[in-house]
Amino acid sequence: MRRLALALVALLALAGCSSSQDAVASDGEFTFVAPGGQTTILYDPPAERGRVTGISGESLLNPGTEIGLEDYQGQVVVLNVWGSWCGPCREEMPDLQFVQDTVEGVSVLGLDVRDSRDAAADFVRDRGLTFDSIYDSPARTLAQLSGYPRNTTPSTLVLDKQHRVAAVYLTQIRVPELIPVVERLVAEPA
């Protein structure tokens, strides 16, 4: 009987911690909440998406210049967290460049974390990447994403035209999963 009572208490405690909303705060700002082991999270309908703000920093391609989400008004943005030291990041970069080059209305913006500027610049140059990245070695810009895991690299947030989070990928991204999502977002009304 005691085991049954303990099991019931544990079950009730777990149920009290669960939430149906994985990433939207009541004020409309994006707040990431652990999704119970999911590595791909889609947020629909659009009215329930949380907006991302405060993402800006020094350009990797143009040192001394500030870039950020404000530079991509009205566009779907694929915000990719990467590092030159990350093996899966190396594998996904051609796919991200493909999306940048082929899907109209979509821009890729990188967020380079825990890297030296030289290593990051070599990484971009060696792969022929044309999309810009925020150089964020100490991950201060990444910290602007409330609750977002700092140790998940690579990871990708797909933002709709209003820069609300429509999808999160806590793994390496692939073109076959990314293209349908960004095309759907491009087709959504502004």
C-alpha positions in Angstrom: 0.0 0.0 0.0 2.9 2.4 0.9 4.5 1.8 -2.6 1.2 2.6 -4.3 0.9 5.8 -2.3 4.5 6.8 -3.2 3.9 6.0 -6.8 0.7 8.1 -6.8 2.5 11.1 -5.2 5.3 10.8 -7.8 2.8 10.7 -10.7 1.0 13.8 -9.4 4.2 15.7 -9.0 5.2 14.9 -12.6 1.8 15.9 -13.9 2.0 19.2 -12.1 5.3 20.0 -13.9 4.0 19.3 -17.4 2.8 22.0 -19.7 1.2 21.9 -23.1 3.1 25.1 -24.2 6.7 24.3 -25.0 7.9 27.8 -25.8 5.5 30.8 -25.5 5.3 33.2 -22.6 2.1 35.0 -21.8 3.6 38.3 -23.0 4.2 36.9 -26.5 8.0 36.8 -26.2 9.7 33.5 -27.0 10.7 31.5 -23.9 12.0 28.0 -24.5 10.9 25.3 -22.2 12.4 21.8 -22.2 10.2 19.7 -24.6 10.4 16.3 -22.9 13.2 15.0 -25.1 11.9 16.2 -28.5 14.5 17.4 -30.9 12.1 18.9 -33.4 9.4 21.2 -32.2 6.9 22.9 -34.4 4.8 25.8 -33.2 1.4 26.3 -34.7 -1.0 28.1 -35.1 0.9 31.3 -35.8 -0.9 33.2 -33.0 0.7 31.0 -30.4 4.2 31.6 -31.6 6.6 33.6 -29.3 8.5 36.5 -30.8 12.3 36.7 -30.7 14.0 40.0 -29.9 17.4 41.3 -29.0 19.3 39.1 -31.4 22.2 41.2 -32.7 25.9 41.5 -32.5 29.1 41.9 -34.5 29.1 40.6 -38.0 31.5 37.8 -38.8 31.8 38.7 -42.4 32.2 42.5 -41.8 34.0 43.0 -38.4 33.1 46.2 -36.7 29.6 46.1 -38.2 26.5 45.2 -36.1 23.9 42.8 -37.6 20.8 41.4 -36.2 17.2 40.3 -36.8 16.2 43.9 -37.4 18.1 43.6 -40.7 15.7 41.0 -41.9 12.3 42.7 -41.6 9.5 40.8 -43.3 11.6 37.8 -44.1 11.6 34.2 -42.8 14.8 33.8 -40.9 16.7 30.5 -40.3 18.8 31.3 -37.2 21.5 28.6 -36.9 23.7 28.2 -33.8 27.1 26.8 -34.9 30.8 26.6 -34.1 33.8 25.8 -36.3 34.7 23.1 -33.8 31.4 21.3 -34.3 31.4 18.3 -36.6 27.6 18.3 -37.3 27.9 22.0 -38.1 30.3 21.2 -40.9 27.9 18.7 -42.3 24.8 21.0 -42.3 26.4 24.2 -43.7 25.9 23.2 -47.4 22.2 22.6 -46.7 21.9 26.0 -45.0 23.7 27.6 -47.9 21.3 25.8 -50.3 18.3 27.2 -48.5 19.9 30.7 -48.6 20.5 30.4 -52.3 17.3 28.8 -53.5 14.3 29.8 -51.3 13.1 33.3 -52.0 12.0 35.3 -48.9 14.2 33.2 -46.6 17.5 34.4 -45.1 19.9 32.3 -43.0 21.6 34.1 -40.1 24.3 32.2 -38.2 25.1 32.6 -34.6 28.8 31.5 -34.1 29.4 30.5 -30.5 32.5 29.5 -28.4 34.9 30.2 -31.3 37.9 32.3 -32.1 37.3 34.9 -34.8 40.1 33.4 -37.0 38.7 29.8 -36.8 35.2 31.0 -37.5 36.3 33.2 -40.5 38.3 30.3 -41.9 35.3 28.0 -41.5 33.1 30.4 -43.5 35.7 31.0 -46.2 36.6 27.3 -46.6 32.9 26.5 -47.1 32.1 29.4 -49.4 29.3 30.6 -47.1 27.6 33.8 -48.2 25.1 34.3 -45.4 26.4 36.3 -42.4 26.8 35.2 -38.8 26.8 37.1 -35.5 30.2 36.5 -33.9 29.1 35.5 -30.4 32.1 33.7 -28.8 30.9 34.3 -25.2 27.3 33.3 -26.2 25.9 36.6 -24.9 23.6 37.0 -27.9 22.5 33.3 -27.5 21.6 34.1 -23.9 18.9 36.5 -25.2 16.9 33.4 -26.1 15.2 32.9 -22.8 15.5 29.3 -21.6 17.2 28.1 -24.8 19.9 25.4 -24.2 23.4 26.9 -24.4 25.1 23.6 -25.0 23.1 22.4 -28.0 25.2 23.0 -31.1 24.2 22.8 -33.8 20.6 24.0 -33.3 18.3 26.0 -35.5 15.3 28.2 -34.9 13.1 29.0 -37.8 11.4 32.4 -37.5 8.3 33.5 -39.4 8.0 36.9 -41.1 7.2 38.5 -37.7 10.3 36.8 -36.2 8.1 34.5 -34.1 9.5 31.0 -33.5 7.8 28.5 -35.9 10.2 25.6 -35.4 13.2 24.6 -33.3 15.6 21.8 -34.3 17.9 20.7 -31.5 19.9 18.6 -34.0 21.7 18.9 -37.3 19.3 20.3 -39.9 18.6 18.7 -43.3 17.2 20.2 -46.4 14.3 17.7 -46.7 13.0 18.7 -43.3 13.8 22.5 -43.5 12.5 23.3 -47.0 8.8 22.4 -46.4 8.8 24.5 -43.2 10.3 27.6 -44.7 8.2 27.4 -47.8 5.0 27.2 -45.7 6.2 30.2 -43.7 6.9 32.2 -46.8 3.4 31.5 -48.0 1.8 32.7 -44.7 0.3 36.2 -44.8 2.6 38.9 -43.3 
